[in-house]
Amino acid sequence: MSVFASVLQSSSIRLLVGEDRKEYLVHRKVLERHLTDLHIPSRERFIEFDGDEESVGYMLEFLYTGNYSREDAAPQKSEPEPPLEEPVHPIILAARTSTLGVWGKPPALHTKYNHGKPAPKRRPTAVITNGIASPPASPPAHKKHDPAAHQSADIAGAFLVHAQVYLLAERYGANSLKELSLEKLRAALKAFELGQPIDRTAALIEFIKRVYNLPIASEGHCKEGRTRNRLRDVVVAHAVAYLPELQADPAFNAYIREGGDFVADLFTALAGVKVTRR
């Protein structure tokens, strides 16, 4: 009997994932074989599993197939949203609702339409006094949609998928999945090319912030001192490669002035680059 066949014949256990406690039915031998840091009680029928549903789904795909894929992980340009309807000028709106009509002409009276059905009553949009309509309040200002910011967030989210899979694999000791997720992240970052450099820097800045906001695995889940920093090392190395472009972006300079772990890691990486070049 093949190893895979014996795995499929093994008993199964339910994984409860997320706040909604979504259930995944998984073979015990699959978990025992790949997740070395996961304790599986012999008599329990289910176990609580840390991680978001999306990352756990990719991890389970890897456990059974040796790979995971996400069709929309590649950065794509966002579809432009339809333009907002332009507000009507208050003077024009007042003229439309006034009994004087527009430009001194009497207003058109349409009491019936659609085969004799009475016209629906419309809510007045201006206050009418002595036959003269006062201009209504100015229309509320619409919040402008920033397609560039929306696109940067989408791209950063696509990169973040591999980062979250890495952290999940690190937590449960799935070393092969850790290597695969870092490989996929490097490939995605390398393939990321946009026409305008400002778009690339905005997406990279957003990704850096999200990665450094992710929880780091505790020492109890790490067998090597530097293991938990490998994800950040990949991000910092990419930031060093694009440092001239990043420095030209005010948002990056503002983020650097805030300090934090990324600044410390960036300075350490830059010091290593200078020592290597000597």
CORNORMO-V578523 format. One line per field, one symbol per residue. burial: I if it has 24 or more other ideal C-beta (glycine too) atoms within 12 Angstrom, else O. A space follows every 10 residues. Layout:
# CORNORMO-V578523
burial=???
This chain:
# CORNORMO-V578523
burial=OOOOOOOOOO OOIOIOIOOO OOOIOIIIOI IOIIIOIIOI OOOOOOIOII IIOIIIIIII OIIIOOOIOI OOIOIOOOOO OOOOOOOOOO OOOIIIIIOO OOOOOOOOOO OOOOOOOOOO OOOOOIOOOO OOIOOIOOOO OOOOOOOIOO IIIIIIIIII IIIIIIIIII IIIIIIIIOI IIOIIIOIIO OIOOOOOOII IIIIIIIIII IIOIOOIOOO IOOOOOIIII IIIIIIIIII OIIOIIOOIO IIOOIIOOOO OIOOIIOOIO OOOOOOOO
